[in-house]
Amino acid sequence: MSLVLTNAWVVTMDPALTEYRKGWVKIEGDRIVALGEGPAPEADQTLDMGGDVVMPGMVNPHCHLPMSLFRGLGEDVDDRLFRYILPLERKFVAPEMVRAGTALSALETIMGGVTTIADMYYYETVIAEVMDQAGLRGVLGQTLADFAAPDHANFDEAFALCDQLADHLAGHPRLLASVAPHAPYSTGLSVLERAARWHDDHPGSRVQIHLAETVPESEWAARDYGMTTTALAAKSGILRPGTVAAHCLLMNDADIEIFAATGASVAHNARSNGKGGRGMARIEDLRRAGVAVGIATDGPMSGNTLDLFAQFGPVSIFAKILGNSRKPLPAVEVIRMATLEGAKTLGLDDRTGSLEVGKQADLIRISLDAPRLHPIYDVYSMLVFAAMPDDVQDTMVAGEWLMRDRQVLTLERAKVMADALQVAGQFKAEMAAIDGAKA
């Protein structure tokens, strides 16, 4: 079956940044077979986009999907991690809780125009089932950690779960398995080395890790190993093509050179980092060194939203503050990081991230009806500083509509919301018990 989207402002995000102001896109099966401007070719079905923007679906290269259920919980409590979050995780993180939180996040993701997402959490095969049902593309990482992980008691069990995930996703057209050591301090050098070997043994898999995120982490690496956490990760062999490292806030020039030399990529979590008071990553320096950087939301517990539009302002503004100028990280580069470069961080830029012949038909339609979007002098500036998730009208992955006219087609919205709120009710009761015990 062939489909042509006509009367569209086609923003391709290809390397040449080609735009077709009155353009069309032709799709056959799961792929783009032609696009251009002028008279549209014939197809089995033709849809008029009404002059709206048609662009690549966006890529979120780092989050923790089930943690949407922790959103806003204990927001202004200094010790919320130890007071609430860890006790709640120990008591409630189980397959059905993970399913409910992932479905809520998948619903938000589709409605926000994100078509590819990299997740790292627990019970990742359950997350894979929800992602498959939702129709999203993704890299799914089984977390390895030494702190009371809900789904493994030791690292042997954790690697067995990685094997299970890889088997579960073998041959899947949209979902890839990933090993996800939580961070150097929560795994140690030998586990990072083992994770690198696991990646070697599973061609086509990916690696995810938190890196250079906090001062205590940096102090630990300096004290115990006499090096930065980035240098320690490089020593383990975990930094390589196919690895995406989240945060990367505390990096010196040598650390940036390590990333450039190893081919590892970065997931930039500006909003989450800023909200936590942790600082601003040297994104301009990383990209100048040739490191691929994508824009990520982090988990909804930390950043509160899986809305990539909400990340764009902080991403651009932080770069301008560091550069003491309006010039750093112009809007077009922000959108490049959210699409083609974001796909590159996950090693998926050969199949998604831009609208090009032969690539997967992963695309979104942005309505231009809202007054706050006009006038449009620069489409990229509009997308970065004015557009919102509610402007996303349609979302497609691999030629299949996941949302049409703001109606998600692959998930039952009422059930997703009811399941999530049921878990939230359990959280509230447990928090009240914790507060009562500490009173």
C-alpha positions in Angstrom: 0.0 0.0 0.0 1.3 3.4 -1.0 0.6 6.7 0.7 1.4 10.3 -0.3 1.3 13.2 2.1 0.7 16.3 0.1 0.5 20.1 0.7 3.2 19.9 3.5 6.0 22.1 4.6 8.5 19.2 4.5 11.5 19.8 6.8 13.7 16.8 6.0 16.6 17.3 8.4 18.8 15.6 5.8 22.5 16.6 5.9 21.8 19.4 3.4 18.8 20.6 5.5 16.6 20.4 2.5 13.1 21.9 2.8 10.1 21.7 0.5 7.8 24.6 1.3 4.9 23.1 -0.7 6.1 19.5 -0.6 5.0 15.9 -0.5 6.3 12.6 0.8 5.5 9.2 -0.7 5.6 6.1 1.5 5.4 2.5 0.6 5.2 -0.1 3.4 7.5 1.1 6.1 9.8 3.3 4.0 10.0 6.6 2.3 10.3 6.0 -1.5 10.1 9.6 -2.8 9.7 13.2 -1.7 9.8 16.6 -3.3 7.9 19.7 -4.4 5.4 20.3 -7.1 2.9 17.8 -8.5 2.6 14.8 -6.2 2.9 11.2 -7.6 0.0 8.9 -7.6 -0.6 6.5 -4.7 -3.2 4.2 -3.2 -4.0 6.9 -0.7 -3.4 10.7 -0.6 -3.7 12.8 2.5 -3.6 16.6 2.5 -1.5 18.0 5.3 -3.1 21.4 5.1 0.2 23.3 4.8 1.5 21.9 8.2 5.1 21.0 8.9 6.0 17.4 8.2 9.3 16.5 9.8 11.2 13.5 11.2 9.9 11.9 14.4 12.1 13.1 17.2 14.6 10.9 19.2 14.9 10.8 22.9 18.2 9.0 23.7 17.9 8.6 27.4 15.0 8.1 29.8 13.5 5.7 32.4 10.0 5.1 31.1 8.3 3.5 34.1 9.3 6.4 36.3 6.5 8.5 35.0 4.7 7.1 38.0 7.2 9.0 40.3 6.6 12.3 38.5 6.3 15.3 40.9 6.5 13.0 44.0 8.1 14.7 47.0 9.3 17.5 44.7 10.4 19.9 47.4 11.7 17.4 49.9 15.5 17.6 50.2 16.0 13.9 51.0 13.2 12.6 48.7 15.5 9.9 47.1 16.1 8.2 50.4 12.9 9.2 52.1 10.5 8.2 49.3 12.0 7.0 46.0 14.2 4.1 47.1 11.7 2.7 49.5 8.9 2.9 46.9 11.1 1.3 44.3 12.0 -1.6 46.7 8.4 -2.2 47.6 6.5 -1.6 44.3 8.8 -2.0 41.3 7.5 -5.2 39.8 6.3 -6.2 36.3 2.8 -4.7 36.5 4.0 -1.4 38.0 6.6 -1.3 35.2 3.9 -2.0 32.6 1.6 0.7 33.9 4.4 3.4 34.0 5.8 2.5 30.6 2.3 2.7 29.0 1.8 6.1 30.5 5.2 7.3 29.2 4.5 5.7 25.8 1.2 7.6 25.5 3.0 10.9 26.4 5.8 10.1 24.0 3.6 9.5 21.0 1.5 12.6 21.7 4.7 14.6 21.9 6.1 13.6 18.5 8.9 11.4 19.7 9.1 8.2 17.7 12.4 6.7 19.0 13.4 6.4 22.6 16.2 4.8 24.6 15.2 3.4 27.9 17.2 2.0 30.8 15.4 0.5 33.8 14.3 -2.9 35.3 12.1 -5.6 33.9 13.1 -4.5 30.5 11.3 -7.3 28.6 8.0 -6.0 30.0 9.0 -2.5 28.8 9.7 -4.1 25.4 6.2 -5.6 25.3 4.6 -2.2 25.9 6.9 -0.5 23.4 6.0 -3.1 20.8 2.3 -2.6 21.4 2.7 1.2 21.2 4.5 0.9 17.9 7.5 3.0 18.9 11.1 2.5 17.9 13.6 2.1 20.7 16.8 0.9 22.4 15.9 -0.9 25.6 18.6 -1.3 28.2 18.6 -3.7 31.2 20.1 -1.8 34.1 23.0 -3.4 36.0 23.5 -1.9 39.5 24.8 -2.9 42.9 22.1 -1.1 45.0 19.0 -3.2 45.8 17.9 -3.6 42.2 14.3 -4.8 42.0 14.9 -7.5 39.4 18.3 -8.9 40.3 20.3 -9.7 43.4 23.7 -9.9 41.8 25.5 -9.2 38.6 25.3 -12.7 37.3 21.5 -12.5 37.5 21.6 -9.0 35.8 23.6 -10.3 32.9 21.2 -13.3 32.6 18.4 -10.7 32.2 20.5 -9.0 29.5 20.7 -12.3 27.7 16.9 -12.8 28.1 16.3 -9.3 26.7 18.5 -9.9 23.7 16.8 -13.2 22.9 13.4 -11.6 23.3 14.2 -8.8 20.8 16.2 -10.9 18.3 15.1 -9.9 14.8 12.7 -7.2 16.0 12.2 -4.6 13.3 12.0 -1.6 15.7 13.5 -2.6 19.1 17.1 -3.3 20.0 18.6 -4.7 23.2 21.1 -2.8 25.3 23.3 -3.6 28.3 23.0 -0.7 30.7 25.5 -0.5 33.5 24.0 2.2 35.8 27.2 4.1 36.3 30.9 3.4 37.0 30.4 4.0 40.8 27.4 1.7 41.0 29.0 -1.2 39.0 32.8 -1.0 39.3 35.5 -1.5 36.8 35.2 -5.3 36.4 31.4 -5.1 35.7 32.0 -2.4 33.1 34.6 -4.7 31.4 32.1 -7.5 31.5 29.4 -5.3 30.0 31.9 -4.4 27.2 32.4 -8.1 26.5 28.6 -8.6 26.5 28.3 -6.0 23.8 31.0 -7.7 21.8 29.1 -11.0 22.1 25.8 -9.5 20.9 26.2 -7.8 17.5 23.6 -5.1 16.9 23.2 -4.4 20.6 23.9 -1.1 22.2 25.4 0.2 25.5 23.8 2.8 27.9 25.4 4.4 31.0 25.2 7.4 33.3 28.5 9.1 33.2 30.3 12.2 34.7 27.0 13.3 36.3 27.8 14.2 40.0 30.6 15.6 42.1 30.6 12.5 44.5 31.0 10.3 41.4 34.0 12.3 40.3 35.5 12.2 43.8 35.1 8.4 44.0 36.9 7.9 40.7 39.7 10.3 41.7 40.1 8.7 45.1 39.9 5.0 44.1 41.4 5.1 40.6 43.3 8.4 40.3 41.4 9.4 37.2 38.1 10.9 35.9 35.0 8.7 35.5 35.3 9.2 31.8 38.9 7.9 31.8 37.8 5.0 34.0 35.0 4.1 31.6 37.5 4.3 28.7 39.9 2.0 30.5 37.1 -0.6 30.9 36.4 -0.5 27.1 32.8 0.5 27.6 33.2 3.7 25.6 32.9 2.7 21.9 30.6 3.1 18.9 27.2 2.0 20.0 27.6 3.5 23.5 25.4 6.4 24.6 26.5 8.1 27.9 23.9 10.3 29.7 24.7 13.6 31.3 28.5 14.0 30.9 28.5 17.2 32.9 31.9 17.0 34.6 34.3 16.6 31.7 37.6 18.2 31.1 39.3 18.6 27.7 41.0 15.2 27.9 37.6 13.6 28.6 36.1 15.2 25.5 39.1 13.9 23.5 38.4 10.4 24.9 34.8 10.6 23.6 36.0 11.8 20.2 38.5 9.0 19.9 36.3 6.2 21.1 33.2 7.0 19.0 30.9 7.1 22.0 27.9 9.4 22.0 26.2 11.7 24.6 22.6 12.1 25.7 22.2 15.7 26.9 19.7 16.2 29.7 19.7 20.0 30.1 16.4 20.4 31.9 16.9 17.6 34.3 20.5 18.7 35.0 19.5 22.3 35.5 16.5 21.3 37.7 18.9 19.3 39.9 21.4 22.2 40.2 24.1 20.0 38.6 25.4 22.3 36.0 25.7 22.7 32.2 27.3 20.3 29.9 29.9 21.4 27.4 27.8 20.5 24.4 29.4 22.9 21.9 32.9 21.6 22.8 31.7 18.0 22.4 30.1 18.6 19.1 33.1 20.5 17.8 35.2 17.5 18.7 33.0 15.3 16.5 31.0 13.7 19.3 27.3 13.0 18.4 25.0 14.6 21.0 21.3 14.0 21.3 18.7 15.8 23.4 17.1 13.7 26.1 14.5 14.1 28.8 16.0 11.8 31.5 13.4 10.0 33.6 10.1 11.7 34.4 11.0 11.6 38.1 14.0 13.9 37.4 12.8 16.0 34.5 9.0 15.6 35.0 8.2 15.4 31.4 9.0 13.3 28.3 8.2 16.3 26.2 11.2 17.0 24.0 9.9 20.5 23.1 10.4 21.4 26.8 14.1 20.5 26.5 14.8 22.8 23.6 14.9 26.1 25.4 17.2 25.0 28.2 19.5 23.2 25.7 19.9 26.4 23.6 19.9 28.8 26.6 22.6 26.9 28.6 24.9 26.9 25.6 24.4 30.7 25.1 25.1 31.3 28.8 28.3 29.3 28.6 29.3 31.1 25.4 28.2 34.5 26.7 26.5 35.2 23.4 23.3 34.6 21.4 25.3 32.7 18.8 26.1 29.3 20.3 23.8 26.4 19.4 21.4 28.1 16.9 17.9 26.7 16.6 18.7 24.6 13.5 21.3 22.7 15.5 18.9 22.1 18.3 16.5 20.5 15.9 19.3 18.5 14.2 20.2 17.1 17.7 16.6 16.2 18.3 16.4 14.3 15.0 19.3 13.1 12.8 22.0 13.6 15.4 19.9 12.1 18.1 19.4 9.0 15.9 23.2 8.9 15.4 23.8 8.8 19.1 21.9 5.5 19.1 23.5 4.2 15.9 20.1 4.4 14.1 20.8 7.3 11.7 20.9 4.9 8.8 17.2 4.2 9.3 15.6 7.2 11.0 16.2 10.8 12.1 15.6 12.4 8.7 13.2 12.2 5.8 15.2 10.6 3.0 14.5 8.0 0.3 15.1 4.5 1.7 14.7 5.5 5.3 12.0 4.3 7.6 8.8 6.4 7.5 9.1 7.8 11.0 7.5 11.2 10.9 5.3 13.7 12.6 2.9 16.5 11.5 3.1 19.8 13.4 0.0 21.9 13.1 0.6 25.6 12.4 -2.8 26.7 13.7 -1.7 28.2 17.0 -1.2 32.0 17.0 1.9 31.7 19.1 3.7 30.1 16.2 3.4 33.1 13.9 4.9 34.8 12.1 7.4 32.2 11.1 10.7 33.7 9.9 12.6 30.6 10.7 10.9 27.2 11.0 13.7 25.9 13.3 13.3 28.9 15.7 9.6 28.3 15.8 10.1 24.6 16.6 12.6 25.4 19.4 11.1 28.4 21.1 7.3 28.4 20.3 6.1 24.9 19.5 4.5 22.6 22.1 3.5 18.9 22.2 -0.2 19.9 21.6 0.9 21.1 18.1 1.7 17.5 17.1 -1.3 16.3 15.2 0.0 13.0 13.7 2.7 10.5 14.6 3.9 7.7 12.3 6.5 5.0 12.8 7.6 2.6 10.1 4.7 3.7 7.9 2.1 3.0 10.6 0.0 5.8 12.2 0.4 5.8 16.0 -1.6 9.0 16.3 -4.0 10.8 13.9 -5.6 14.1 14.8 -4.4 13.8 18.4 -6.0 10.4 18.8 -3.5 7.7 19.8 -4.4 4.5 17.9 -2.1 1.9 19.5 -2.9 2.4 23.2 -6.2 2.6 25.1 -5.9 6.0 26.7 -8.5 5.5 29.4 -7.0 2.2 30.5 -3.5 3.6 30.6 -4.6 6.5 32.7 -6.6 4.3 35.1 -3.8 1.8 35.6 -1.3 4.6 36.3 -3.5 6.3 38.8 -4.1 3.1 40.6 -0.4 2.7 41.2 -0.1 6.3 42.2 -2.7 5.7 44.9 -0.5 2.9 46.3 2.4 5.3 46.3 0.4 8.0 48.2 -0.6 5.5 50.9 3.0 4.3 51.4 4.3 7.9 51.5 1.7 8.7 54.2 2.9 5.7 56.2 6.6 6.8 55.8 5.7 10.3 57.0 3.8 8.9 59.9 6.7 6.7 61.0 9.1 9.6 60.8 6.9 12.0 62.6 
